Amino acid sequence: MSSTNPILDPSPFTGSYHCLRMLRRVLETYLARAGKPGVLCVDFGCGQGPYRPLVEGVGMRYVGADIAVVPNTDVELGADGRVAMADGAAGCVLSTQVLEHVPDPKGYLDEAFRLLGPGGMLILSTHGHWNFHPTPTDYWRWTNPGLRKVVEESGFTVVDFEGVMGPLPTALQMVSNALQARIPRLVLPLFHWVWQNLVRLTDAMHRAPARDADACVFVLRAVKKG
């Protein structure tokens, strides 16, 4: 049976199962640390809003913002990338797998900074390694210090930082991404199940320092200074 929320609850027969499960674990932890009942959380580049249940699960109010109106979009972004909300309106900004797609990361992070009140939290994830995936654009990949640098240059202090999937499982994930278009459709679910178990087992070989240095996905929590 397919999930109605394949990002939040992926099937083990799909190609990004382990990565998505580990990403959910980190996001749940960071949202629990940032969440206060009634605080407004802006999902900046929300897409279909897959993480809305996690935001509301810690008692925050959810607002989805994106460039196009889709079911979970509450605020449409302007042509300049600005959110039609007042300065300091939010206590939390959530950004999941968006930063690699924006042509101006500094402008995007500055807008997140503007939306937050003093002491507000930015929770952000983006790729360290992944295949090219334009939706509709795909510009960037990050290293640990490079991601910290661009976030801190927009006025944030990084308080938590974690890599999702170490070097070996990430390499296997990249191979899977490259192969799946060549696998017959009827066999593809079984291929994903076997390969994702291999990814999971090799990921267990890595400790935090290896993941934080060279990861498939980086996730951070940062506080707005002042």
N, C-alpha and C positions, 0 to 999 in steps of 0.2 A: 504494500500500500504506500502511495506517495504522500509525502508530508504537505500540508497546506502552507507551511513555512519552511521551505527547503534550506534557507540560510541558518535559521535558528535551530531547526530540528532536521538535519540532513539525513537521508537514507544511507545506510552502510553500503548500499549498492551504487553509490554515486562517487564521482571522481575527486571530490575535495572533502570527503567525510571527516578525516582525522583533523585536518587544518581547521575546519569550521567548528568542530567540537572543542578543540583547544582554545580557539579564539573566543567562543562563547564563555568558556570557563574564566578567562582573564577579564572579559568585559563585565561579567557578573560580579567579580571581585571588586573591580574598580568602581562600578556603579554603586555597589553597597557602601564603599568608602565615601563616595561623593553625595549619595542620595540623602535628602532630608524631605520629610513629608511636605507636599505643597510646593516645593521648589520647581521652577520651570526649566525643563531640559529641551533645548533645540537640537534636533537631529539634522545637522547641516550637510545636506546632500543625501537625503533620506532614502531615495529610490522608493521601493515598495514598503519601507518602514519595517524591516524584519525584526529589529531590536526593540520595537515599541513595548512588547510585553515585559522585557527586562527593565526598562525605564519605569514603567508603571508599577512593576512588581516591588520596587523600593520606595514607592509612594510619591514619586515625582510626577509632575504634569508634563505631558508629551506634546511637542509641536514639531511636525515634520516640515522641512524647508527644502525645496529642490527647484530645478529649472523648468520642470513641467508638472502640470497638475495630474497626479496619479492618486489612487484611493487613499494613501496615507500621507499625502501632502496637504498641509494646512496653510502654508505660506509659499507663494511662488517667488523665486529669486528674480531680481531685476537683471537687465542686460549687463549691468556692471558687477553682478555677483553679490549685491547687497541684499540683506534680508529686511523686509519692511517691518522692522521692530525697533523700538527705542533703544538708545544706548543703555547698557547695564540691565536689560530686561530679564536676562536669564541667569540662573545659578549654575547651570551646567550646559556645555555644548558637547554633543556626541558627534564624532566624525569617523565613520568606518569605511575603509577602502575608497576614500574620495581623493586624498591629497595627490595621488599619482595621476589623477585625471585632470587636475586644474592647471591651466596654462601659467598662472601666477600664484605659486604657493604662498609667497609672502602676503599678497593681497588677501588671500583666503584666510590665512591665520590672523591677519590684522582685523578682518571682519569678525572672526570668532572672538577675538579680544574685545572688540567694541560691544558685542552682544552681552558679554559677561559683566556682572557687577564685581566690585572688589572682593577678592577671595574666591571668585567663581572658578569652577573646574572645567578644564578641557580634557576629554577622554578621546583619544585618537588612535586609529590603527591604519597602517599602510604597508605596502610590500617592501621587503628587502630583496626577495627574488620571486619572480613570476613571469610567465609567458606574456608576450605582447597581447593586450586585450582592449582595444579601443572601443569605448562606449560613451560618447563617440570619439573620445581622444584618450591617449595614454602616453604620458610624457616622462615620468620619473620613476626611479627606484632609489632606495635609501640605504645608507649605512647607519649604525648606531650613533656615532658622533655627528654625522651629517643631519640626521633627523632632529637630534637634540639641538643642534645649532640653529636650524631654521625656526624651530618652535620658540627657543629662548630669545631669538632676535625680534620676535613679535611681542615680547614683554612677559612671557610666562616663565615660571620656575618649574622644572620637571621634578616631580616627587616620586613617581613610580615609573619603571621602564622594564619591559619584558619581551623577550623574543619567543615567538611561537614556531616550533619545529626547528631543530638544529640542522647542521649542514648535510648530513647523510640522508635523513628523510626528505629534506628539501630537494636534494638532487633526484631522489626517486620520484618525488611529486612532479618535478619538471619533466622527467622521462615519461611518466604517465600522461601528462598533459599533451606531450608531443605524439604519443602513440595512439591515443584514444580515437582519433579520426580514422585510423586504419583498421580498427577492430570491428568486426561484423556486429551489427546492432543487437542481434540475438545473444551474442556472447558478452557484450559490453558490461552488463551488470555483474556477471561473475568475475570478469577481469577486474573491475573496480573493487569488488569485495576482497579478492585475493591481494591485490596491490595495496589497498588501503590498510590491510592487516600487516603487510610488510612495512609500510610507512610507520604504522603505530609501533611495531616492535623495534625498529631501528631508532625511532625517536626516544624510546625508553633508555637507549644507550647514552644519551647526551644529558649533561647536567646544565644548570642555569648559565654558567659562564660561556659555554659553547653556543647556546641558543641566543644569548644576548649579544654575542659578537657577530653571528652570521646566521640570520634567521629567514624563514619564509615570510613571516609577517612580524612587524614590530608594533607593540601596543604601549602607549604611555598615558600617564595621568599628570596633568600640569595645572598649577594654580596661577591665577591672574595676580600679578604683583599689585600691592596697594590696597 
